[in-house]
């Protein structure tokens, strides 16, 4: 009998990837204030490409992209506007 929930592991991995990506973009945005907006535009293009032009199940990939965008912008389609991830962080 397997004692680990694979979905939970996948969920944690996607969330961790989204958090690392958000931290990286936020850090790079400190020295290049245009980076985050350019990154978000590319993420939106990637989301559309996966959603519209990819065969098969891409739910997990779309969710990971969506979570990263939510962390960076603070916009959650269910909860509405919130503060971005680590918005009050001061280096």
C-alpha positions in Angstrom: 0.0 0.0 0.0 1.3 3.4 -1.0 1.4 5.9 1.9 1.9 9.1 0.0 -0.7 11.1 -1.9 0.8 11.7 -5.3 -1.6 14.6 -6.0 -0.5 16.3 -2.8 3.1 15.8 -3.9 2.3 17.3 -7.3 0.4 20.1 -5.7 3.3 21.0 -3.4 5.8 20.7 -6.3 3.8 23.1 -8.5 3.3 25.6 -5.7 7.1 25.5 -4.9 7.9 26.0 -8.6 5.5 29.0 -8.7 7.0 30.5 -5.5 10.6 30.1 -6.7 9.7 31.7 -10.1 7.9 34.6 -8.4 10.9 35.2 -6.1 13.3 35.1 -9.0 11.2 37.6 -11.1 10.7 39.9 -8.1 14.4 39.9 -7.4 15.4 40.6 -11.0 12.7 43.3 -11.2 14.6 45.2 -8.6 17.4 45.9 -11.0 15.3 45.9 -14.2 11.8 47.4 -13.4 10.5 46.3 -16.8 11.2 42.6 -16.3 8.1 41.6 -14.4 5.7 43.1 -16.9 7.6 41.5 -19.8 7.7 38.2 -17.9 3.9 38.3 -17.3 3.2 39.0 -20.9 5.3 36.0 -21.9 3.5 33.9 -19.2 0.1 34.9 -20.6 1.3 34.0 -24.1 2.5 30.6 -22.8 -0.9 30.0 -21.1 -2.8 30.8 -24.3 -0.5 28.6 -26.4 -0.9 25.6 -24.0 -4.7 26.2 -23.7 -5.4 26.7 -27.4 -2.8 24.8 -29.3 -1.8 21.8 -27.3 -3.4 18.4 -27.5 -4.0 16.3 -24.4 -4.4 17.2 -20.8 -2.5 20.4 -19.9 -4.4 21.2 -16.7 -1.3 20.8 -14.5 0.8 23.1 -16.6 -1.9 25.7 -16.9 -2.4 25.6 -13.2 1.3 26.1 -12.5 1.4 29.1 -14.9 -1.7 30.6 -13.4 -0.3 30.2 -9.8 2.9 32.0 -10.8 1.0 34.9 -12.3 -1.3 35.1 -9.3 1.7 35.3 -6.9 3.3 38.1 -9.0 0.2 40.2 -9.5 -2.0 39.4 -6.5 -4.9 38.8 -8.8 -6.9 35.6 -8.0 -9.9 34.9 -10.3 -11.8 33.6 -7.3 -10.7 35.9 -4.5 -10.1 39.0 -6.5 -7.3 41.5 -5.8 -4.9 40.7 -3.0 -1.3 41.8 -2.3 1.3 40.1 -4.4 3.5 37.4 -2.9 6.0 38.9 -0.4 4.7 42.4 -1.3 6.0 43.7 2.1 9.4 42.1 1.8 12.3 44.5 2.3 15.8 43.2 1.4 
